[in-house]
Amino acid sequence: MEEIPATAPRPEANPYRSTAACWYALGLLTIVYTFNFIDRQLLAILQEAIKAELSLSDSQLGLLTGFAFAIFYVTAGIPIARWADRSNRRNIVALSLFIWSGMTALSGYVQNFLQLLLARIGVGVGEAGGSPPSHSMISDIFPPNRRATAIGFYSMGVNIGILFGFLAGGWLNEFFGWRVAFLVVGIPGVALALLLRLTLREPIRGLHDNTSANPDPVPFREVLQVLRTRRTFIHMALGAGLNAFCGYGIANWTASFMIRSYQMPTGELGTWLAAIIGLGGAASVFLGGMLADRLAPRDQRWYTWVPCIAGFVAVPFMAAVYLVDGPYLALGMSIIPGLLFQTYLGNTIATTHAIVGPRMRATASALLFLVINIIGLGAGPYTVGLVSDLLAPTLGSESLRYAMLYVLPPVMTWSAVHFWLAGRSLREDLAAAPA
């Protein structure tokens, strides 16, 4: 029987000894993450109505859904993650949820671009405290051989949130207007924050990693040094960022593309996108992590090979979306990318956690999300919007179609190459992971 060091936390003190407790915590954190993306994605289905009322350009919409949001999201993310690596992570997640939900509700009262921009910045700052502490908690609740599956399950919140964001936003906008949609989505998150604070227990750090219960946080420069010397992390982060560039570009602009090119109503369109991007993506992120966990005992490089293969397969279908004629054929072509896009997420987070120590995980997640969100959320929607504006004088209402065609498939190919390169150093970097 493996001996536990004297300084390690004792298993009998673990509040997550039962399977039910583990899955309650994972389920509740996944619901919180779902609200994170409902609040974030809601703007995408509402933006055509907001554009008309507030007289905005595509570049301004790209800033709202992309760079302006992302820069505050990632800037706040690192200090919050450092806080989470030495403090109570449950309390941080609850407070963050309260802030971003309140700012979403306030978005329903804005009167101009500046006010909406400030409200979205508030949402971004609040959401910065959601994922890194949650990732760290999940890695302490579940053992290493189940982390990719658990984080994959948690990461389904991205797509479930997109699903409800499109579905609720589309129909609420059609019947009640975009302002009501922000209020209806924002207010329940405040109640959820209270539930999380009162019912979730803080897990023991490092219990499943057989490490010392040293309460001192690892210096930031040490975490940065570990990550920047790991070629696996560098390639995975770039691959994840470029994949997210395409994912956010599609999630934030597909509704506008379908409305402009095919005049689809928001209710029907929101239902289609909820199924394709929401359900398809949720299946993708969960099954991607589970598949890699199943294949990894044969070869650990499957954690990078799964998103690499998925990326290459998705590219021709991505291009076909913008080349076919007719709304339903275009939506049909979107199904395959919708099922493949998110395979990278659980694998990338779990692998990042595997190559750092337990007290580095929240910070490592924040640094990973910095890359993902600067490249993906920051540059993706804004680049598509900017190219659309540049093409508008010659292509008119079809400029968005060709902006997405020219930008997104090449970037997805680039992403897949980085995941392949990450696999070349994965086993070496896992062997060098600090205790």
HUGIDA-V144815 format. One record per residue. N is the residue number from 1. RES is the residue in three letters. SS is DSSP state (h for helix, s for strand, l for the rest). NEAR is the number of other ideal C-beta (glycine too) atoms within 10 Angstrom. Layout:
n = <N:N>
res = <RES:RES>
ss = <SS:SS>
near = <NEAR:NEAR>
//
This chain:
n = <1:2:3:4:5:6:7:8:9:10:11:12:13:14:15:16:17:18:19:20:21:22:23:24:25:26:27:28:29:30:31:32:33:34:35:36:37:38:39:40:41:42:43:44:45:46:47:48:49:50:51:52:53:54:55:56:57:58:59:60:61:62:63:64:65:66:67:68:69:70:71:72:73:74:75:76:77:78:79:80:81:82:83:84:85:86:87:88:89:90:91:92:93:94:95:96:97:98:99:100:101:102:103:104:105:106:107:108:109:110:111:112:113:114:115:116:117:118:119:120:121:122:123:124:125:126:127:128:129:130:131:132:133:134:135:136:137:138:139:140:141:142:143:144:145:146:147:148:149:150:151:152:153:154:155:156:157:158:159:160:161:162:163:164:165:166:167:168:169:170:171:172:173:174:175:176:177:178:179:180:181:182:183:184:185:186:187:188:189:190:191:192:193:194:195:196:197:198:199:200:201:202:203:204:205:206:207:208:209:210:211:212:213:214:215:216:217:218:219:220:221:222:223:224:225:226:227:228:229:230:231:232:233:234:235:236:237:238:239:240:241:242:243:244:245:246:247:248:249:250:251:252:253:254:255:256:257:258:259:260:261:262:263:264:265:266:267:268:269:270:271:272:273:274:275:276:277:278:279:280:281:282:283:284:285:286:287:288:289:290:291:292:293:294:295:296:297:298:299:300:301:302:303:304:305:306:307:308:309:310:311:312:313:314:315:316:317:318:319:320:321:322:323:324:325:326:327:328:329:330:331:332:333:334:335:336:337:338:339:340:341:342:343:344:345:346:347:348:349:350:351:352:353:354:355:356:357:358:359:360:361:362:363:364:365:366:367:368:369:370:371:372:373:374:375:376:377:378:379:380:381:382:383:384:385:386:387:388:389:390:391:392:393:394:395:396:397:398:399:400:401:402:403:404:405:406:407:408:409:410:411:412:413:414:415:416:417:418:419:420:421:422:423:424:425:426:427:428:429:430:431:432:433:434:435>
res = <MET:GLU:GLU:ILE:PRO:ALA:THR:ALA:PRO:ARG:PRO:GLU:ALA:ASN:PRO:TYR:ARG:SER:THR:ALA:ALA:CYS:TRP:TYR:ALA:LEU:GLY:LEU:LEU:THR:ILE:VAL:TYR:THR:PHE:ASN:PHE:ILE:ASP:ARG:GLN:LEU:LEU:ALA:ILE:LEU:GLN:GLU:ALA:ILE:LYS:ALA:GLU:LEU:SER:LEU:SER:ASP:SER:GLN:LEU:GLY:LEU:LEU:THR:GLY:PHE:ALA:PHE:ALA:ILE:PHE:TYR:VAL:THR:ALA:GLY:ILE:PRO:ILE:ALA:ARG:TRP:ALA:ASP:ARG:SER:ASN:ARG:ARG:ASN:ILE:VAL:ALA:LEU:SER:LEU:PHE:ILE:TRP:SER:GLY:MET:THR:ALA:LEU:SER:GLY:TYR:VAL:GLN:ASN:PHE:LEU:GLN:LEU:LEU:LEU:ALA:ARG:ILE:GLY:VAL:GLY:VAL:GLY:GLU:ALA:GLY:GLY:SER:PRO:PRO:SER:HIS:SER:MET:ILE:SER:ASP:ILE:PHE:PRO:PRO:ASN:ARG:ARG:ALA:THR:ALA:ILE:GLY:PHE:TYR:SER:MET:GLY:VAL:ASN:ILE:GLY:ILE:LEU:PHE:GLY:PHE:LEU:ALA:GLY:GLY:TRP:LEU:ASN:GLU:PHE:PHE:GLY:TRP:ARG:VAL:ALA:PHE:LEU:VAL:VAL:GLY:ILE:PRO:GLY:VAL:ALA:LEU:ALA:LEU:LEU:LEU:ARG:LEU:THR:LEU:ARG:GLU:PRO:ILE:ARG:GLY:LEU:HIS:ASP:ASN:THR:SER:ALA:ASN:PRO:ASP:PRO:VAL:PRO:PHE:ARG:GLU:VAL:LEU:GLN:VAL:LEU:ARG:THR:ARG:ARG:THR:PHE:ILE:HIS:MET:ALA:LEU:GLY:ALA:GLY:LEU:ASN:ALA:PHE:CYS:GLY:TYR:GLY:ILE:ALA:ASN:TRP:THR:ALA:SER:PHE:MET:ILE:ARG:SER:TYR:GLN:MET:PRO:THR:GLY:GLU:LEU:GLY:THR:TRP:LEU:ALA:ALA:ILE:ILE:GLY:LEU:GLY:GLY:ALA:ALA:SER:VAL:PHE:LEU:GLY:GLY:MET:LEU:ALA:ASP:ARG:LEU:ALA:PRO:ARG:ASP:GLN:ARG:TRP:TYR:THR:TRP:VAL:PRO:CYS:ILE:ALA:GLY:PHE:VAL:ALA:VAL:PRO:PHE:MET:ALA:ALA:VAL:TYR:LEU:VAL:ASP:GLY:PRO:TYR:LEU:ALA:LEU:GLY:MET:SER:ILE:ILE:PRO:GLY:LEU:LEU:PHE:GLN:THR:TYR:LEU:GLY:ASN:THR:ILE:ALA:THR:THR:HIS:ALA:ILE:VAL:GLY:PRO:ARG:MET:ARG:ALA:THR:ALA:SER:ALA:LEU:LEU:PHE:LEU:VAL:ILE:ASN:ILE:ILE:GLY:LEU:GLY:ALA:GLY:PRO:TYR:THR:VAL:GLY:LEU:VAL:SER:ASP:LEU:LEU:ALA:PRO:THR:LEU:GLY:SER:GLU:SER:LEU:ARG:TYR:ALA:MET:LEU:TYR:VAL:LEU:PRO:PRO:VAL:MET:THR:TRP:SER:ALA:VAL:HIS:PHE:TRP:LEU:ALA:GLY:ARG:SER:LEU:ARG:GLU:ASP:LEU:ALA:ALA:ALA:PRO:ALA>
ss = <l:l:l:l:l:l:l:l:l:l:h:h:h:l:l:l:l:l:h:h:h:h:h:h:h:h:h:h:h:h:h:h:h:h:h:h:h:h:h:h:h:h:h:h:h:h:h:h:h:h:h:h:h:h:l:l:l:h:h:h:h:h:h:h:h:l:h:h:h:h:h:h:h:h:h:h:h:h:h:h:h:h:h:h:l:l:l:l:h:h:h:h:h:h:h:h:h:h:h:h:h:h:h:h:h:h:h:h:h:l:l:l:h:h:h:h:h:h:h:h:h:h:h:h:h:h:h:l:l:l:h:h:h:h:h:h:h:h:h:h:h:l:l:h:h:h:h:h:h:h:h:h:h:h:h:h:h:h:h:h:h:h:h:h:h:h:h:h:h:h:h:h:h:h:h:l:l:h:h:h:h:h:h:h:h:h:h:h:h:h:h:h:h:h:h:h:h:h:h:l:l:l:l:l:l:l:h:h:h:l:l:l:l:l:l:l:l:l:l:h:h:h:h:h:h:h:h:h:l:l:h:h:h:h:h:h:h:h:h:h:h:h:h:h:h:h:h:h:h:h:h:h:h:h:h:h:h:h:h:h:h:h:l:l:l:h:h:h:h:h:h:h:h:h:h:h:h:h:h:h:h:h:h:h:h:h:h:h:h:h:h:h:h:h:h:h:l:l:l:l:l:h:h:h:h:h:h:h:h:h:h:h:h:h:h:h:h:h:h:h:h:h:h:l:l:l:h:h:h:h:h:h:h:h:h:h:h:h:h:h:l:l:h:h:h:h:h:h:h:h:h:h:h:h:l:l:l:h:h:h:h:h:h:h:h:h:h:h:h:h:h:h:h:h:h:h:h:h:h:h:h:h:h:h:h:h:h:h:h:h:h:h:h:h:h:h:h:h:h:h:h:h:h:h:h:h:h:h:h:h:h:h:h:h:h:h:h:h:h:h:h:h:h:l:l:h:h:h:h:h:h:l:l:l:l>
near = <3:4:7:12:10:8:9:17:18:11:11:6:9:18:14:21:11:10:8:9:16:19:16:15:25:20:12:18:26:22:18:26:23:24:26:24:23:26:26:26:29:29:25:27:33:24:26:18:18:22:16:10:12:17:10:19:15:24:15:21:26:28:23:26:27:27:20:20:24:26:17:19:27:21:15:19:27:20:14:26:30:19:19:27:25:14:15:12:25:22:17:22:27:21:16:25:29:20:20:27:27:18:23:30:19:18:26:18:12:18:9:10:17:9:14:22:16:14:21:24:18:18:26:24:20:26:28:26:28:26:29:31:28:29:30:27:27:26:27:23:24:24:12:13:11:18:24:31:21:27:28:27:23:28:31:26:24:29:30:23:27:31:27:20:30:29:20:19:30:26:18:24:23:17:11:12:14:23:18:13:28:27:16:17:25:23:14:13:25:16:12:18:22:12:14:21:15:8:11:21:14:14:24:19:23:20:21:20:19:13:18:16:15:14:8:7:18:21:12:16:8:16:26:15:11:21:20:11:11:24:15:26:25:17:21:30:23:20:27:28:26:28:32:28:28:28:29:27:28:27:29:26:28:24:26:22:24:23:20:18:17:14:10:20:13:25:16:14:23:28:16:21:31:23:17:25:30:27:17:24:29:25:16:29:27:23:18:28:32:17:20:25:22:12:15:18:9:8:12:19:20:22:30:27:19:25:33:23:16:25:28:17:14:25:20:12:18:25:19:18:24:20:11:14:8:10:18:11:13:20:21:16:20:23:15:19:30:27:21:26:30:30:29:33:29:32:30:29:30:27:26:25:26:20:21:22:21:25:22:27:30:33:30:26:26:27:25:25:28:21:20:28:26:19:22:25:29:26:23:32:30:25:19:30:27:19:20:27:17:14:17:16:8:9:14:9:12:16:20:26:21:15:26:24:17:14:20:25:21:15:21:26:16:16:30:22:16:23:29:18:18:30:21:13:18:25:13:11:20:15:9:13:15:14:9>
//
